[in-house]
Amino acid sequence: MKTLLLFSLLLVTNLFSKDVILDTTTSLLWQDAPINKDAPVTYKEAQSYCKYLKIGKYKDFRLPSLYELQSIVDYKNYDPAILGGFKYVESTSYWTSTPFADDASEVWTINFEKGTTSTKAKYYDRHFRCVLKLK
């Protein structure tokens, strides 16, 4: 199943743009560009970037939920633990839009070194990846 998904990701990527990957199983369009590896930012900065991102005819990008970001983790891989096809990934924490119920100043993150989850304060700099749900 994962192999088929990876093949689908790679095939569909070429139909849209070199800066996105489409997961045909979830209909999520993921940004995959140098900024996803090279530019850690605060939570607020990441939200703003995604809000104004436009790739081709696609807009209305956002930060992914914890569940959505976990869907691209590949626990068979290490450093980075991400599905094949993604070129721009740092083996560190990435923001999600999922708030931490115990502390409103924190949100859940995923570390792509091993695919682990943790919470981080919104004012720290972390990496991010924008996503769009296709209809």
N, CA, C and O atoms as CSV, one atom per row, in Angstrom:
chain,resi,resn,atom,element,x,y,z
A,1,MET,N,N,0.835,-1.202,0.000
A,1,MET,CA,C,0.000,0.000,0.000
A,1,MET,C,C,0.868,1.250,0.000
A,1,MET,O,O,0.626,2.175,-0.776
A,2,LYS,N,N,1.894,1.285,0.879
A,2,LYS,CA,C,2.774,2.450,0.939
A,2,LYS,C,C,3.494,2.645,-0.396
A,2,LYS,O,O,3.656,3.779,-0.847
A,3,THR,N,N,3.924,1.559,-1.030
A,3,THR,CA,C,4.618,1.667,-2.306
A,3,THR,C,C,3.706,2.276,-3.359
A,3,THR,O,O,4.132,3.138,-4.128
A,4,LEU,N,N,2.459,1.834,-3.400
A,4,LEU,CA,C,1.489,2.388,-4.340
A,4,LEU,C,C,1.258,3.867,-4.065
A,4,LEU,O,O,1.188,4.671,-4.995
A,5,LEU,N,N,1.139,4.229,-2.791
A,5,LEU,CA,C,0.947,5.621,-2.419
A,5,LEU,C,C,2.135,6.459,-2.867
A,5,LEU,O,O,1.954,7.544,-3.419
A,6,LEU,N,N,3.345,5.967,-2.637
A,6,LEU,CA,C,4.542,6.703,-3.038
A,6,LEU,C,C,4.565,6.901,-4.545
A,6,LEU,O,O,4.893,7.984,-5.030
A,7,PHE,N,N,4.221,5.865,-5.278
A,7,PHE,CA,C,4.180,5.963,-6.731
A,7,PHE,C,C,3.150,7.001,-7.160
A,7,PHE,O,O,3.409,7.794,-8.066
A,8,SER,N,N,1.986,7.003,-6.518
A,8,SER,CA,C,0.947,7.988,-6.821
A,8,SER,C,C,1.427,9.396,-6.506
A,8,SER,O,O,1.185,10.332,-7.267
A,9,LEU,N,N,2.110,9.534,-5.375
A,9,LEU,CA,C,2.630,10.856,-5.003
A,9,LEU,C,C,3.571,11.378,-6.074
A,9,LEU,O,O,3.473,12.534,-6.484
A,10,LEU,N,N,4.471,10.538,-6.522
A,10,LEU,CA,C,5.460,10.973,-7.509
A,10,LEU,C,C,4.824,11.288,-8.858
A,10,LEU,O,O,5.173,12.284,-9.492
A,11,LEU,N,N,3.908,10.459,-9.293
A,11,LEU,CA,C,3.250,10.691,-10.575
A,11,LEU,C,C,2.458,11.986,-10.597
A,11,LEU,O,O,2.577,12.776,-11.533
A,12,VAL,N,N,1.661,12.200,-9.580
A,12,VAL,CA,C,0.770,13.354,-9.566
A,12,VAL,C,C,1.543,14.643,-9.335
A,12,VAL,O,O,1.108,15.707,-9.775
A,13,THR,N,N,2.674,14.570,-8.660
A,13,THR,CA,C,3.476,15.764,-8.429
A,13,THR,C,C,3.798,16.461,-9.735
A,13,THR,O,O,3.713,17.687,-9.819
A,14,ASN,N,N,4.162,15.712,-10.741
A,14,ASN,CA,C,4.549,16.302,-12.013
A,14,ASN,C,C,3.381,16.965,-12.733
A,14,ASN,O,O,3.602,17.811,-13.600
A,15,LEU,N,N,2.149,16.606,-12.398
A,15,LEU,CA,C,0.989,17.211,-13.036
A,15,LEU,C,C,0.681,18.604,-12.506
A,15,LEU,O,O,0.063,19.409,-13.203
A,16,PHE,N,N,1.104,18.897,-11.285
A,16,PHE,CA,C,0.769,20.174,-10.662
A,16,PHE,C,C,1.927,21.158,-10.734
A,16,PHE,O,O,1.890,22.119,-11.503
A,17,SER,N,N,2.919,20.922,-9.957
A,17,SER,CA,C,4.021,21.864,-9.817
A,17,SER,C,C,5.162,21.145,-9.144
A,17,SER,O,O,4.955,20.151,-8.449
A,18,LYS,N,N,6.352,21.636,-9.343
A,18,LYS,CA,C,7.496,21.021,-8.671
A,18,LYS,C,C,7.489,21.319,-7.170
A,18,LYS,O,O,8.279,20.733,-6.430
A,19,ASP,N,N,6.628,22.205,-6.711
A,19,ASP,CA,C,6.603,22.601,-5.307
A,19,ASP,C,C,5.489,21.956,-4.498
A,19,ASP,O,O,5.271,22.346,-3.350
A,20,VAL,N,N,4.775,20.981,-5.056
A,20,VAL,CA,C,3.703,20.315,-4.320
A,20,VAL,C,C,3.732,18.814,-4.555
A,20,VAL,O,O,4.261,18.322,-5.551
A,21,ILE,N,N,3.147,18.111,-3.602
A,21,ILE,CA,C,2.953,16.666,-3.711
A,21,ILE,C,C,1.502,16.390,-3.338
A,21,ILE,O,O,1.018,16.858,-2.307
A,22,LEU,N,N,0.819,15.635,-4.174
A,22,LEU,CA,C,-0.566,15.268,-3.915
A,22,LEU,C,C,-0.620,13.855,-3.365
A,22,LEU,O,O,-0.112,12.921,-3.985
A,23,ASP,N,N,-1.230,13.701,-2.211
A,23,ASP,CA,C,-1.513,12.385,-1.650
A,23,ASP,C,C,-2.898,12.000,-2.153
A,23,ASP,O,O,-3.900,12.542,-1.688
A,24,THR,N,N,-2.959,11.072,-3.097
A,24,THR,CA,C,-4.229,10.712,-3.720
A,24,THR,C,C,-5.152,9.951,-2.774
A,24,THR,O,O,-6.355,9.873,-3.023
A,25,THR,N,N,-4.616,9.392,-1.701
A,25,THR,CA,C,-5.436,8.676,-0.726
A,25,THR,C,C,-6.237,9.646,0.134
A,25,THR,O,O,-7.410,9.402,0.416
A,26,THR,N,N,-5.613,10.742,0.551
A,26,THR,CA,C,-6.266,11.708,1.446
A,26,THR,C,C,-6.746,12.955,0.724
A,26,THR,O,O,-7.460,13.767,1.315
A,27,SER,N,N,-6.372,13.130,-0.541
A,27,SER,CA,C,-6.645,14.345,-1.319
A,27,SER,C,C,-6.007,15.581,-0.694
A,27,SER,O,O,-6.521,16.692,-0.829
A,28,LEU,N,N,-4.889,15.378,-0.013
A,28,LEU,CA,C,-4.151,16.505,0.555
A,28,LEU,C,C,-3.035,16.905,-0.396
A,28,LEU,O,O,-2.267,16.062,-0.858
A,29,LEU,N,N,-2.954,18.189,-0.683
A,29,LEU,CA,C,-1.912,18.749,-1.526
A,29,LEU,C,C,-0.883,19.393,-0.600
A,29,LEU,O,O,-1.188,20.371,0.083
A,30,TRP,N,N,0.321,18.855,-0.574
A,30,TRP,CA,C,1.380,19.294,0.341
A,30,TRP,C,C,2.387,20.189,-0.359
A,30,TRP,O,O,2.817,19.893,-1.474
A,31,GLN,N,N,2.760,21.266,0.282
A,31,GLN,CA,C,3.856,22.082,-0.222
A,31,GLN,C,C,5.152,21.317,0.014
A,31,GLN,O,O,5.358,20.765,1.095
A,32,ASP,N,N,6.019,21.281,-0.978
A,32,ASP,CA,C,7.346,20.677,-0.853
A,32,ASP,C,C,8.321,21.580,-1.586
A,32,ASP,O,O,8.568,21.413,-2.781
A,33,ALA,N,N,8.870,22.538,-0.852
A,33,ALA,CA,C,9.724,23.563,-1.429
A,33,ALA,C,C,10.887,23.833,-0.471
A,33,ALA,O,O,10.834,23.430,0.690
A,34,PRO,N,N,11.932,24.507,-0.944
A,34,PRO,CA,C,13.086,24.771,-0.077
A,34,PRO,C,C,12.727,25.419,1.261
A,34,PRO,O,O,13.393,25.151,2.261
A,35,ILE,N,N,11.702,26.257,1.305
A,35,ILE,CA,C,11.327,26.912,2.555
A,35,ILE,C,C,10.941,25.893,3.632
A,35,ILE,O,O,11.086,26.171,4.822
A,36,ASN,N,N,10.450,24.718,3.225
A,36,ASN,CA,C,10.054,23.687,4.181
A,36,ASN,C,C,11.244,23.069,4.901
A,36,ASN,O,O,11.077,22.425,5.936
A,37,LYS,N,N,12.427,23.258,4.369
A,37,LYS,CA,C,13.639,22.737,4.997
A,37,LYS,C,C,14.496,23.842,5.604
A,37,LYS,O,O,15.167,23.627,6.614
A,38,ASP,N,N,14.476,25.005,4.999
A,38,ASP,CA,C,15.461,26.027,5.317
A,38,ASP,C,C,14.986,27.167,6.208
A,38,ASP,O,O,15.795,28.015,6.583
A,39,ALA,N,N,13.705,27.219,6.561
A,39,ALA,CA,C,13.206,28.425,7.225
A,39,ALA,C,C,12.356,28.132,8.461
A,39,ALA,O,O,11.128,28.181,8.384
A,40,PRO,N,N,12.985,27.828,9.601
A,40,PRO,CA,C,12.177,27.683,10.817
A,40,PRO,C,C,11.614,29.041,11.244
A,40,PRO,O,O,12.309,30.056,11.201
A,41,VAL,N,N,10.347,29.040,11.655
A,41,VAL,CA,C,9.660,30.279,12.036
A,41,VAL,C,C,8.757,30.012,13.239
A,41,VAL,O,O,8.550,28.863,13.629
A,42,THR,N,N,8.228,31.077,13.817
A,42,THR,CA,C,7.272,30.922,14.911
A,42,THR,C,C,5.963,30.360,14.363
A,42,THR,O,O,5.741,30.328,13.153
A,43,TYR,N,N,5.115,29.924,15.264
A,43,TYR,CA,C,3.811,29.377,14.871
A,43,TYR,C,C,2.992,30.422,14.111
A,43,TYR,O,O,2.402,30.120,13.074
A,44,LYS,N,N,2.961,31.638,14.628
A,44,LYS,CA,C,2.187,32.710,13.993
A,44,LYS,C,C,2.716,33.015,12.589
A,44,LYS,O,O,1.932,33.232,11.665
A,45,GLU,N,N,4.032,33.032,12.431
A,45,GLU,CA,C,4.623,33.286,11.115
A,45,GLU,C,C,4.284,32.155,10.138
A,45,GLU,O,O,4.006,32.405,8.965
A,46,ALA,N,N,4.307,30.914,10.628
A,46,ALA,CA,C,3.969,29.775,9.772
A,46,ALA,C,C,2.510,29.846,9.332
A,46,ALA,O,O,2.199,29.609,8.165
A,47,GLN,N,N,1.614,30.174,10.267
A,47,GLN,CA,C,0.187,30.310,9.922
A,47,GLN,C,C,-0.006,31.378,8.854
A,47,GLN,O,O,-0.733,31.167,7.883
A,48,SER,N,N,0.639,32.509,9.030
A,48,SER,CA,C,0.502,33.616,8.088
A,48,SER,C,C,1.043,33.240,6.708
A,48,SER,O,O,0.418,33.535,5.690
A,49,TYR,N,N,2.192,32.594,6.679
A,49,TYR,CA,C,2.782,32.178,5.405
A,49,TYR,C,C,1.813,31.263,4.656
A,49,TYR,O,O,1.555,31.468,3.470
A,50,CYS,N,N,1.281,30.260,5.344
A,50,CYS,CA,C,0.370,29.313,4.695
A,50,CYS,C,C,-0.907,30.006,4.218
A,50,CYS,O,O,-1.422,29.708,3.140
A,51,LYS,N,N,-1.403,30.922,5.023
A,51,LYS,CA,C,-2.636,31.637,4.677
A,51,LYS,C,C,-2.509,32.377,3.347
A,51,LYS,O,O,-3.463,32.425,2.571
A,52,TYR,N,N,-1.340,32.951,3.081
A,52,TYR,CA,C,-1.153,33.756,1.870
A,52,TYR,C,C,-0.450,33.006,0.738
A,52,TYR,O,O,-0.196,33.579,-0.321
A,53,LEU,N,N,-0.136,31.736,0.957
A,53,LEU,CA,C,0.546,30.947,-0.062
A,53,LEU,C,C,-0.388,30.668,-1.236
A,53,LEU,O,O,-1.554,30.319,-1.054
A,54,LYS,N,N,0.151,30.829,-2.442
A,54,LYS,CA,C,-0.554,30.473,-3.660
A,54,LYS,C,C,0.434,29.749,-4.558
A,54,LYS,O,O,1.509,30.267,-4.857
A,55,ILE,N,N,0.062,28.546,-4.986
A,55,ILE,CA,C,0.893,27.765,-5.899
A,55,ILE,C,C,0.027,27.426,-7.098
A,55,ILE,O,O,-0.938,26.669,-6.991
A,56,GLY,N,N,0.379,27.989,-8.231
A,56,GLY,CA,C,-0.454,27.802,-9.416
A,56,GLY,C,C,-1.832,28.370,-9.151
A,56,GLY,O,O,-1.965,29.513,-8.714
A,57,LYS,N,N,-2.852,27.579,-9.411
A,57,LYS,CA,C,-4.219,28.047,-9.171
A,57,LYS,C,C,-4.687,27.736,-7.746
A,57,LYS,O,O,-5.826,28.038,-7.390
A,58,TYR,N,N,-3.828,27.145,-6.944
A,58,TYR,CA,C,-4.227,26.716,-5.603
A,58,TYR,C,C,-3.875,27.755,-4.544
A,58,TYR,O,O,-2.763,28.280,-4.504
A,59,LYS,N,N,-4.861,28.037,-3.681
A,59,LYS,CA,C,-4.673,28.927,-2.544
A,59,LYS,C,C,-5.442,28.320,-1.373
A,59,LYS,O,O,-5.894,27.180,-1.474
A,60,ASP,N,N,-5.598,29.021,-0.305
A,60,ASP,CA,C,-6.266,28.511,0.896
A,60,ASP,C,C,-5.462,27.407,1.582
A,60,ASP,O,O,-6.033,26.491,2.174
A,61,PHE,N,N,-4.140,27.500,1.496
A,61,PHE,CA,C,-3.288,26.583,2.233
A,61,PHE,C,C,-3.377,26.911,3.722
A,61,PHE,O,O,-3.804,28.002,4.101
A,62,ARG,N,N,-2.973,25.964,4.557
A,62,ARG,CA,C,-3.001,26.126,6.016
A,62,ARG,C,C,-1.985,25.177,6.624
A,62,ARG,O,O,-1.419,24.331,5.931
A,63,LEU,N,N,-1.754,25.323,7.932
A,63,LEU,CA,C,-0.938,24.342,8.639
A,63,LEU,C,C,-1.756,23.064,8.804
A,63,LEU,O,O,-2.964,23.134,9.031
A,64,PRO,N,N,-1.124,21.910,8.693
A,64,PRO,CA,C,-1.863,20.662,8.834
A,64,PRO,C,C,-2.206,20.351,10.288
A,64,PRO,O,O,-1.536,20.820,11.208
A,65,SER,N,N,-3.248,19.563,10.481
A,65,SER,CA,C,-3.553,19.051,11.817
A,65,SER,C,C,-2.497,17.996,12.168
A,65,SER,O,O,-1.732,17.557,11.308
A,66,LEU,N,N,-2.470,17.608,13.415
A,66,LEU,CA,C,-1.546,16.551,13.842
A,66,LEU,C,C,-1.803,15.274,13.045
A,66,LEU,O,O,-0.867,14.635,12.564
A,67,TYR,N,N,-3.062,14.912,12.911
A,67,TYR,CA,C,-3.425,13.706,12.172
A,67,TYR,C,C,-2.955,13.785,10.713
A,67,TYR,O,O,-2.420,12.812,10.181
A,68,GLU,N,N,-3.154,14.934,10.070
A,68,GLU,CA,C,-2.742,15.090,8.673
A,68,GLU,C,C,-1.229,14.978,8.526
A,68,GLU,O,O,-0.744,14.292,7.626
A,69,LEU,N,N,-0.480,15.644,9.402
A,69,LEU,CA,C,0.975,15.595,9.293
A,69,LEU,C,C,1.495,14.186,9.584
A,69,LEU,O,O,2.479,13.754,8.984
A,70,GLN,N,N,0.845,13.471,10.496
A,70,GLN,CA,C,1.241,12.088,10.770
A,70,GLN,C,C,1.029,11.191,9.550
A,70,GLN,O,O,1.684,10.156,9.421
A,71,SER,N,N,0.126,11.577,8.663
A,71,SER,CA,C,-0.156,10.744,7.494
A,71,SER,C,C,1.018,10.678,6.522
A,71,SER,O,O,1.044,9.796,5.663
A,72,ILE,N,N,1.985,11.580,6.633
A,72,ILE,CA,C,3.156,11.524,5.747
A,72,ILE,C,C,4.408,11.023,6.471
A,72,ILE,O,O,5.492,10.990,5.889
A,73,VAL,N,N,4.259,10.636,7.736
A,73,VAL,CA,C,5.370,10.029,8.466
A,73,VAL,C,C,5.506,8.585,7.995
A,73,VAL,O,O,4.511,7.876,7.846
A,74,ASP,N,N,6.739,8.158,7.764
A,74,ASP,CA,C,7.018,6.763,7.439
A,74,ASP,C,C,7.897,6.207,8.549
A,74,ASP,O,O,9.093,6.493,8.612
A,75,TYR,N,N,7.295,5.411,9.419
A,75,TYR,CA,C,8.001,4.897,10.590
A,75,TYR,C,C,9.020,3.817,10.242
A,75,TYR,O,O,9.739,3.345,11.122
A,76,LYS,N,N,9.093,3.421,8.981
A,76,LYS,CA,C,10.137,2.494,8.546
A,76,LYS,C,C,11.416,3.239,8.179
A,76,LYS,O,O,12.469,2.628,7.998
A,77,ASN,N,N,11.318,4.541,8.072
A,77,ASN,CA,C,12.483,5.364,7.752
A,77,ASN,C,C,12.954,6.110,8.985
A,77,ASN,O,O,12.196,6.327,9.931
A,78,TYR,N,N,14.212,6.496,8.958
A,78,TYR,CA,C,14.800,7.259,10.055
A,78,TYR,C,C,15.669,8.358,9.461
A,78,TYR,O,O,16.478,8.114,8.566
A,79,ASP,N,N,15.492,9.550,9.964
A,79,ASP,CA,C,16.358,10.688,9.647
A,79,ASP,C,C,16.470,10.974,8.157
A,79,ASP,O,O,17.579,10.916,7.626
A,80,PRO,N,N,15.392,11.277,7.458
A,80,PRO,CA,C,14.072,11.639,7.961
A,80,PRO,C,C,13.063,10.489,7.880
A,80,PRO,O,O,13.170,9.597,7.039
A,81,ALA,N,N,12.105,10.544,8.764
A,81,ALA,CA,C,11.013,9.558,8.801
A,81,ALA,C,C,9.822,10.121,8.056
A,81,ALA,O,O,8.811,10.484,8.657
A,82,ILE,N,N,9.947,10.189,6.744
A,82,ILE,CA,C,8.898,10.767,5.908
A,82,ILE,C,C,8.754,9.915,4.651
A,82,ILE,O,O,9.711,9.287,4.199
A,83,LEU,N,N,7.550,9.904,4.096
A,83,LEU,CA,C,7.304,9.155,2.873
A,83,LEU,C,C,8.240,9.612,1.759
A,83,LEU,O,O,8.607,10.785,1.683
A,84,GLY,N,N,8.617,8.686,0.910
A,84,GLY,CA,C,9.427,9.018,-0.249
A,84,GLY,C,C,8.690,9.995,-1.149
A,84,GLY,O,O,7.459,10.027,-1.167
A,85,GLY,N,N,9.431,10.776,-1.884
A,85,GLY,CA,C,8.824,11.771,-2.762
A,85,GLY,C,C,9.005,13.178,-2.240
A,85,GLY,O,O,9.075,14.128,-3.019
A,86,PHE,N,N,9.083,13.323,-0.912
A,86,PHE,CA,C,9.329,14.641,-0.324
A,86,PHE,C,C,10.832,14.923,-0.380
A,86,PHE,O,O,11.635,14.149,0.141
A,87,LYS,N,N,11.200,16.028,-1.011
A,87,LYS,CA,C,12.610,16.380,-1.150
A,87,LYS,C,C,13.090,17.324,-0.059
A,87,LYS,O,O,14.252,17.274,0.344
A,88,TYR,N,N,12.203,18.180,0.417
A,88,TYR,CA,C,12.618,19.242,1.340
A,88,TYR,C,C,12.096,18.968,2.746
A,88,TYR,O,O,10.973,19.335,3.091
A,89,VAL,N,N,12.924,18.321,3.540
A,89,VAL,CA,C,12.544,18.000,4.916
A,89,VAL,C,C,13.783,18.062,5.799
A,89,VAL,O,O,14.864,17.613,5.417
A,90,GLU,N,N,13.607,18.610,6.948
A,90,GLU,CA,C,14.650,18.673,7.968
A,90,GLU,C,C,14.258,17.680,9.061
A,90,GLU,O,O,13.078,17.563,9.393
A,91,SER,N,N,15.209,16.984,9.609
A,91,SER,CA,C,14.937,16.007,10.672
A,91,SER,C,C,14.799,16.712,12.011
A,91,SER,O,O,15.622,16.549,12.913
A,92,THR,N,N,13.745,17.494,12.115
A,92,THR,CA,C,13.462,18.272,13.315
A,92,THR,C,C,11.943,18.467,13.420
A,92,THR,O,O,11.182,17.873,12.656
A,93,SER,N,N,11.517,19.290,14.356
A,93,SER,CA,C,10.083,19.475,14.610
A,93,SER,C,C,9.408,20.387,13.593
A,93,SER,O,O,9.959,21.407,13.179
A,94,TYR,N,N,8.185,19.983,13.199
A,94,TYR,CA,C,7.338,20.746,12.287
A,94,TYR,C,C,6.027,21.085,12.997
A,94,TYR,O,O,5.470,20.264,13.724
A,95,TRP,N,N,5.547,22.309,12.773
A,95,TRP,CA,C,4.299,22.769,13.382
A,95,TRP,C,C,3.094,22.003,12.843
A,95,TRP,O,O,3.073,21.590,11.684
A,96,THR,N,N,2.083,21.819,13.712
A,96,THR,CA,C,0.753,21.420,13.274
A,96,THR,C,C,-0.210,22.499,13.769
A,96,THR,O,O,0.185,23.395,14.515
A,97,SER,N,N,-1.443,22.411,13.363
A,97,SER,CA,C,-2.457,23.371,13.827
A,97,SER,C,C,-3.191,22.867,15.066
A,97,SER,O,O,-4.092,23.539,15.567
A,98,THR,N,N,-2.816,21.701,15.559
A,98,THR,CA,C,-3.531,21.079,16.671
A,98,THR,C,C,-3.066,21.637,18.014
A,98,THR,O,O,-1.908,21.455,18.390
A,99,PRO,N,N,-3.959,22.316,18.741
A,99,PRO,CA,C,-3.566,22.899,20.027
A,99,PRO,C,C,-3.351,21.821,21.090
A,99,PRO,O,O,-3.936,20.740,21.032
A,100,PHE,N,N,-2.509,22.142,22.045
A,100,PHE,CA,C,-2.277,21.267,23.193
A,100,PHE,C,C,-3.334,21.622,24.239
A,100,PHE,O,O,-3.389,22.759,24.708
A,101,ALA,N,N,-4.161,20.663,24.599
A,101,ALA,CA,C,-5.303,20.919,25.484
A,101,ALA,C,C,-4.905,21.437,26.863
A,101,ALA,O,O,-5.682,22.149,27.500
A,102,ASP,N,N,-3.717,21.093,27.329
A,102,ASP,CA,C,-3.291,21.462,28.672
A,102,ASP,C,C,-2.686,22.868,28.765
A,102,ASP,O,O,-2.555,23.417,29.859
A,103,ASP,N,N,-2.316,23.453,27.610
A,103,ASP,CA,C,-1.645,24.750,27.626
A,103,ASP,C,C,-1.902,25.455,26.292
A,103,ASP,O,O,-1.385,25.025,25.261
A,104,ALA,N,N,-2.678,26.509,26.297
A,104,ALA,CA,C,-3.067,27.218,25.067
A,104,ALA,C,C,-1.885,27.872,24.353
A,104,ALA,O,O,-2.010,28.248,23.187
A,105,SER,N,N,-0.749,28.015,25.022
A,105,SER,CA,C,0.418,28.624,24.382
A,105,SER,C,C,1.259,27.598,23.619
A,105,SER,O,O,2.302,27.940,23.062
A,106,GLU,N,N,0.804,26.334,23.593
A,106,GLU,CA,C,1.543,25.279,22.907
A,106,GLU,C,C,0.671,24.566,21.876
A,106,GLU,O,O,-0.554,24.525,21.993
A,107,VAL,N,N,1.334,24.008,20.863
A,107,VAL,CA,C,0.667,23.174,19.861
A,107,VAL,C,C,1.489,21.904,19.668
A,107,VAL,O,O,2.653,21.834,20.062
A,108,TRP,N,N,0.864,20.909,19.057
A,108,TRP,CA,C,1.552,19.659,18.769
A,108,TRP,C,C,2.481,19.822,17.579
A,108,TRP,O,O,2.184,20.552,16.634
A,109,THR,N,N,3.604,19.131,17.642
A,109,THR,CA,C,4.573,19.114,16.548
A,109,THR,C,C,4.950,17.664,16.250
A,109,THR,O,O,4.727,16.769,17.065
A,110,ILE,N,N,5.519,17.456,15.080
A,110,ILE,CA,C,6.076,16.152,14.719
A,110,ILE,C,C,7.533,16.354,14.353
A,110,ILE,O,O,7.874,17.233,13.562
A,111,ASN,N,N,8.386,15.531,14.939
A,111,ASN,CA,C,9.808,15.557,14.634
A,111,ASN,C,C,10.077,14.495,13.574
A,111,ASN,O,O,9.834,13.309,13.801
A,112,PHE,N,N,10.572,14.916,12.429
A,112,PHE,CA,C,10.774,14.000,11.314
A,112,PHE,C,C,12.091,13.245,11.369
A,112,PHE,O,O,12.459,12.583,10.398
A,113,GLU,N,N,12.812,13.331,12.486
A,113,GLU,CA,C,13.958,12.442,12.638
A,113,GLU,C,C,13.457,11.010,12.824
A,113,GLU,O,O,13.909,10.082,12.153
A,114,LYS,N,N,12.498,10.854,13.770
A,114,LYS,CA,C,11.940,9.525,14.065
A,114,LYS,C,C,10.427,9.457,13.868
A,114,LYS,O,O,9.855,8.368,13.903
A,115,GLY,N,N,9.774,10.589,13.661
A,115,GLY,CA,C,8.313,10.621,13.547
A,115,GLY,C,C,7.619,10.783,14.883
A,115,GLY,O,O,6.437,10.462,15.007
A,116,THR,N,N,8.330,11.276,15.883
A,116,THR,CA,C,7.759,11.431,17.215
A,116,THR,C,C,6.957,12.725,17.341
A,116,THR,O,O,7.207,13.700,16.631
A,117,THR,N,N,5.992,12.713,18.255
A,117,THR,CA,C,5.178,13.901,18.513
A,117,THR,C,C,5.562,14.502,19.853
A,117,THR,O,O,6.005,13.802,20.763
A,118,SER,N,N,5.384,15.809,19.955
A,118,SER,CA,C,5.586,16.521,21.217
A,118,SER,C,C,4.883,17.869,21.105
A,118,SER,O,O,4.395,18.239,20.037
A,119,THR,N,N,4.837,18.592,22.206
A,119,THR,CA,C,4.252,19.934,22.171
A,119,THR,C,C,5.363,20.965,22.273
A,119,THR,O,O,6.393,20.726,22.903
A,120,LYS,N,N,5.144,22.104,21.651
A,120,LYS,CA,C,6.113,23.196,21.661
A,120,LYS,C,C,5.370,24.511,21.837
A,120,LYS,O,O,4.248,24.674,21.358
A,121,ALA,N,N,6.010,25.450,22.532
A,121,ALA,CA,C,5.454,26.788,22.692
A,121,ALA,C,C,5.447,27.498,21.339
A,121,ALA,O,O,6.372,27.338,20.543
A,122,LYS,N,N,4.411,28.273,21.085
A,122,LYS,CA,C,4.203,28.912,19.784
A,122,LYS,C,C,5.267,29.956,19.439
A,122,LYS,O,O,5.420,30.306,18.269
A,123,TYR,N,N,5.987,30.447,20.411
A,123,TYR,CA,C,6.964,31.494,20.117
A,123,TYR,C,C,8.328,30.952,19.688
A,123,TYR,O,O,9.189,31.727,19.271
A,124,TYR,N,N,8.541,29.639,19.781
A,124,TYR,CA,C,9.794,29.046,19.303
A,124,TYR,C,C,9.787,28.977,17.783
A,124,TYR,O,O,8.728,29.027,17.158
A,125,ASP,N,N,10.954,28.864,17.198
A,125,ASP,CA,C,11.077,28.674,15.753
A,125,ASP,C,C,11.083,27.182,15.447
A,125,ASP,O,O,11.858,26.418,16.022
A,126,ARG,N,N,10.212,26.784,14.539
A,126,ARG,CA,C,10.119,25.403,14.078
A,126,ARG,C,C,9.918,25.432,12.568
A,126,ARG,O,O,9.606,26.474,11.993
A,127,HIS,N,N,10.095,24.299,11.947
A,127,HIS,CA,C,9.836,24.184,10.520
A,127,HIS,C,C,8.339,24.006,10.290
A,127,HIS,O,O,7.583,23.775,11.234
A,128,PHE,N,N,7.919,24.113,9.046
A,128,PHE,CA,C,6.499,23.980,8.729
A,128,PHE,C,C,6.323,23.476,7.311
A,128,PHE,O,O,7.232,23.556,6.485
A,129,ARG,N,N,5.148,22.959,7.049
A,129,ARG,CA,C,4.770,22.490,5.720
A,129,ARG,C,C,3.288,22.809,5.548
A,129,ARG,O,O,2.466,22.374,6.355
A,130,CYS,N,N,2.944,23.553,4.523
A,130,CYS,CA,C,1.545,23.937,4.293
A,130,CYS,C,C,0.816,22.820,3.535
A,130,CYS,O,O,1.418,22.039,2.799
A,131,VAL,N,N,-0.499,22.778,3.746
A,131,VAL,CA,C,-1.321,21.735,3.129
A,131,VAL,C,C,-2.641,22.349,2.670
A,131,VAL,O,O,-3.091,23.372,3.185
A,132,LEU,N,N,-3.239,21.690,1.691
A,132,LEU,CA,C,-4.536,22.107,1.156
A,132,LEU,C,C,-5.337,20.843,0.879
A,132,LEU,O,O,-4.837,19.906,0.256
A,133,LYS,N,N,-6.572,20.820,1.341
A,133,LYS,CA,C,-7.465,19.692,1.065
A,133,LYS,C,C,-8.185,19.971,-0.249
A,133,LYS,O,O,-8.930,20.944,-0.363
A,134,LEU,N,N,-7.956,19.108,-1.244
A,134,LEU,CA,C,-8.655,19.268,-2.510
A,134,LEU,C,C,-10.064,18.751,-2.382
A,134,LEU,O,O,-10.306,17.776,-1.671
A,135,LYS,N,N,-10.973,19.371,-3.042
A,135,LYS,CA,C,-12.378,18.998,-2.934
A,135,LYS,C,C,-12.729,17.874,-3.872
A,135,LYS,O,O,-13.879,17.436,-3.908
